[in-house]
Amino acid sequence: MCLAIPGKIIARFEESGLPMAEIDFAGARNRACLSYTPEAEVGDYVLVHAGFALQTLNEDEARASLIELSRLSSLMAADAESESGS
């Protein structure tokens, strides 16, 4: 399963003629290409998969996505613990 993760753009720049951004993913920073979301600006939230920002999100959408991803992570951890205890 592949997931796109929401993050906040903290810097924009060009690299090899492509629009790029440094993105904050809940404290972890990484870069992503903005070719699919050229309208995205510093301060915007974007949904990123495989190094590409796929769409912009408003802050409420980004926070809701992060909450659901956290819940999914907790469920997966609990499932792994129950399997290892069997």
FIKE-508275 format. One record per residue (C-alpha): residue in one letter; y, x, z. Coordinates in nm, 3 decimals, padded with zeros to 5 digits. Example, Ala and Ser with C-alpha at 12.3 -4.5 7.8 and 13.67 -1.06 7.14 Angstrom:
REM FIKE-508275
+------+---------+---------+---------+
! rest !       v !       u !       w !
+------+---------+---------+---------+
!    a ! -00.450 !  01.230 !  00.780 !
!    s ! -00.106 !  01.367 !  00.714 !
+------+---------+---------+---------+
REM end
This chain:
REM FIKE-508275
+------+---------+---------+---------+
! rest !       v !       u !       w !
+------+---------+---------+---------+
!    m !  00.000 !  00.000 !  00.000 !
!    c !  00.346 !  00.128 ! -00.086 !
!    l !  00.653 !  00.041 !  00.116 !
!    a !  01.021 !  00.078 !  00.042 !
!    i !  01.225 !  00.181 !  00.345 !
!    p !  01.585 !  00.078 !  00.416 !
!    g !  01.839 !  00.350 !  00.487 !
!    k !  02.214 !  00.397 !  00.508 !
!    i !  02.399 !  00.612 !  00.255 !
!    i !  02.593 !  00.883 !  00.435 !
!    a !  02.697 !  01.093 !  00.133 !
!    r !  02.707 !  01.059 ! -00.246 !
!    f !  02.691 !  01.343 ! -00.498 !
!    e !  02.566 !  01.431 ! -00.846 !
!    e !  02.274 !  01.656 ! -00.921 !
!    s !  02.179 !  01.747 ! -01.277 !
!    g !  02.398 !  01.459 ! -01.395 !
!    l !  02.222 !  01.201 ! -01.176 !
!    p !  02.388 !  00.999 ! -00.899 !
!    m !  02.229 !  01.102 ! -00.570 !
!    a !  02.276 !  01.021 ! -00.203 !
!    e !  02.192 !  01.159 !  00.136 !
!    i !  02.042 !  00.870 !  00.329 !
!    d !  01.989 !  00.817 !  00.700 !
!    f !  01.653 !  00.654 !  00.777 !
!    a !  01.686 !  00.575 !  01.150 !
!    g !  01.787 !  00.933 !  01.228 !
!    a !  01.580 !  01.111 !  00.963 !
!    r !  01.781 !  01.221 !  00.661 !
!    n !  01.658 !  01.253 !  00.306 !
!    r !  01.792 !  01.238 ! -00.047 !
!    a !  01.739 !  00.966 ! -00.305 !
!    c !  01.842 !  00.901 ! -00.663 !
!    l !  02.091 !  00.616 ! -00.715 !
!    s !  02.024 !  00.563 ! -01.088 !
!    y !  01.892 !  00.211 ! -01.022 !
!    t !  02.176 !  00.128 ! -00.780 !
!    p !  02.486 !  00.296 ! -00.925 !
!    e !  02.711 !  00.051 ! -00.738 !
!    a !  02.590 !  00.177 ! -00.398 !
!    e !  02.857 !  00.358 ! -00.195 !
!    v !  02.876 !  00.554 !  00.130 !
!    g !  02.809 !  00.311 !  00.416 !
!    d !  02.587 !  00.082 !  00.207 !
!    y !  02.221 !  00.022 !  00.287 !
!    v !  01.962 !  00.073 !  00.015 !
!    l !  01.589 !  00.015 ! -00.012 !
!    v !  01.420 !  00.346 ! -00.107 !
!    h !  01.075 !  00.414 ! -00.249 !
!    a !  00.946 !  00.745 ! -00.389 !
!    g !  01.292 !  00.901 ! -00.384 !
!    f !  01.469 !  00.618 ! -00.569 !
!    a !  01.706 !  00.358 ! -00.424 !
!    l !  01.574 !  00.034 ! -00.573 !
!    q !  01.829 ! -00.217 ! -00.443 !
!    t !  02.122 ! -00.251 ! -00.209 !
!    l !  02.092 ! -00.450 !  00.114 !
!    n !  02.345 ! -00.588 !  00.355 !
!    e !  02.328 ! -00.460 !  00.713 !
!    d !  02.148 ! -00.771 !  00.842 !
!    e !  01.877 ! -00.740 !  00.574 !
!    a !  01.832 ! -00.371 !  00.651 !
!    r !  01.801 ! -00.434 !  01.025 !
!    a !  01.552 ! -00.719 !  00.970 !
!    s !  01.342 ! -00.493 !  00.747 !
!    l !  01.344 ! -00.214 !  01.007 !
!    i !  01.235 ! -00.458 !  01.280 !
!    e !  00.945 ! -00.581 !  01.067 !
!    l !  00.841 ! -00.225 !  00.980 !
!    s !  00.843 ! -00.138 !  01.350 !
!    r !  00.623 ! -00.440 !  01.424 !
!    l !  00.384 ! -00.341 !  01.146 !
!    s !  00.364 !  00.013 !  01.283 !
!    s !  00.285 ! -00.119 !  01.631 !
!    l !  00.012 ! -00.347 !  01.496 !
!    m ! -00.143 ! -00.063 !  01.298 !
!    a ! -00.138 !  00.165 !  01.605 !
!    a ! -00.300 ! -00.104 !  01.821 !
!    d ! -00.565 ! -00.163 !  01.554 !
!    a ! -00.640 !  00.210 !  01.532 !
!    e ! -00.674 !  00.229 !  01.912 !
!    s ! -00.914 ! -00.065 !  01.921 !
!    e ! -01.126 !  00.088 !  01.643 !
!    s ! -01.145 !  00.426 !  01.817 !
!    g ! -01.244 !  00.256 !  02.143 !
!    s ! -01.537 !  00.072 !  01.983 !
+------+---------+---------+---------+
REM end
